[in-house]
Amino acid sequence: MKIDAQALQKIVDEICTTTLGLECSSIGDFVVDESDAMAAMICISGGWDAVVQVLTPMSTAKRFASAMFAVDSANLVDEEIRDALGEMVNMVGGNLKGLVGLDSSLSLPDVSMKDGVELFAEQFTGITTTYQCHGNSFVVRLNQPCVKSIGQE
Amino acid sequence: MKILIVDDSKAMRMIIVRSLKQSGIPEFTVVEAGNGVEALTMVPIHKPDLILSDWNMPEMKGIDLLTKLRESGSHVRFGFITSESSSDVRRIARDAGAEFLVTKPFTAESLALAINPPPA
């Protein structure tokens, strides 16, 4: 099974629609402001080595968390926002792994705030897809090989 | 029906509870655990009728939780709700005694069908 941008977009769209209850559309180039961003990463290793990253402005991460926790974003704490973003990347990674179908392991998600974006900026040369979800933009990337550590906050 | 939800993500536990409410499953109560170790201690106390567990969790994976339950003689109904969807994972889950595996993202309808499948 070939993983291309279209396959990735389909997975992200389904997650946004089903889990968040939000319509999501692919957009053109979008650059996340590193000073106000979150990054979540998950590794797939074994028969298929890959790393998936979700990059979002804080506002988008809060929107995701607000939908998952069914609370106003003003009432969210950092741990809940991390939790929500971790689940997003977990679902993207798991579904990609299932599509590929090779015997691989899925890591636990790793989420960092603000400083995490800089770490990945130069390492991703694979598929980059960008989305807008009710006015909130975000980036989902897929690349190989798997990066084993995410760095510090 | 008493349902034990096991997932290290509080967000996902909330989503599962909402989906259960939307699914039309009548008269259920929920208890929650953040990982397999916590769940193991809760099973003999709360005696759930059904366990809904994630696959990948810190401390103890869902498959290890299921294995330990079956080794202890427990026949509690057990289903996975997980982003893991490969055929290998499904086979491992089935062989270990899981009744079903629902893939994230999921709908209330798919969850209801897994928990209460129509008669054959």
HADDOCK unambig.tbl for C-alpha pairs under 7 A between the chains (distance, minus, plus):
assign (segid A and resid 15 and name CA) (segid B and resid 105 and name CA) 5.63 0.50 0.50
assign (segid A and resid 18 and name CA) (segid B and resid 105 and name CA) 6.16 0.50 0.50
assign (segid A and resid 18 and name CA) (segid B and resid 106 and name CA) 6.57 0.50 0.50
assign (segid A and resid 18 and name CA) (segid B and resid 107 and name CA) 6.45 0.50 0.50
assign (segid A and resid 19 and name CA) (segid B and resid 105 and name CA) 5.88 0.50 0.50
assign (segid A and resid 68 and name CA) (segid B and resid 11 and name CA) 5.67 0.50 0.50
assign (segid A and resid 68 and name CA) (segid B and resid 15 and name CA) 6.42 0.50 0.50
assign (segid A and resid 69 and name CA) (segid B and resid 11 and name CA) 5.66 0.50 0.50
assign (segid A and resid 69 and name CA) (segid B and resid 14 and name CA) 6.55 0.50 0.50
assign (segid A and resid 83 and name CA) (segid B and resid 9 and name CA) 6.03 0.50 0.50
assign (segid A and resid 83 and name CA) (segid B and resid 11 and name CA) 6.50 0.50 0.50
assign (segid A and resid 84 and name CA) (segid B and resid 11 and name CA) 6.06 0.50 0.50
assign (segid A and resid 90 and name CA) (segid B and resid 83 and name CA) 6.69 0.50 0.50
assign (segid A and resid 91 and name CA) (segid B and resid 83 and name CA) 5.06 0.50 0.50
assign (segid A and resid 91 and name CA) (segid B and resid 104 and name CA) 6.21 0.50 0.50
assign (segid A and resid 91 and name CA) (segid B and resid 105 and name CA) 6.88 0.50 0.50
assign (segid A and resid 94 and name CA) (segid B and resid 83 and name CA) 4.57 0.50 0.50
assign (segid A and resid 94 and name CA) (segid B and resid 84 and name CA) 4.93 0.50 0.50
assign (segid A and resid 94 and name CA) (segid B and resid 85 and name CA) 6.82 0.50 0.50
assign (segid A and resid 95 and name CA) (segid B and resid 83 and name CA) 6.13 0.50 0.50
assign (segid A and resid 95 and name CA) (segid B and resid 84 and name CA) 6.78 0.50 0.50
assign (segid A and resid 95 and name CA) (segid B and resid 85 and name CA) 6.57 0.50 0.50
assign (segid A and resid 98 and name CA) (segid B and resid 84 and name CA) 6.56 0.50 0.50
assign (segid A and resid 98 and name CA) (segid B and resid 85 and name CA) 4.91 0.50 0.50
assign (segid A and resid 98 and name CA) (segid B and resid 86 and name CA) 4.34 0.50 0.50
assign (segid A and resid 101 and name CA) (segid B and resid 86 and name CA) 5.71 0.50 0.50
assign (segid A and resid 108 and name CA) (segid B and resid 56 and name CA) 6.71 0.50 0.50
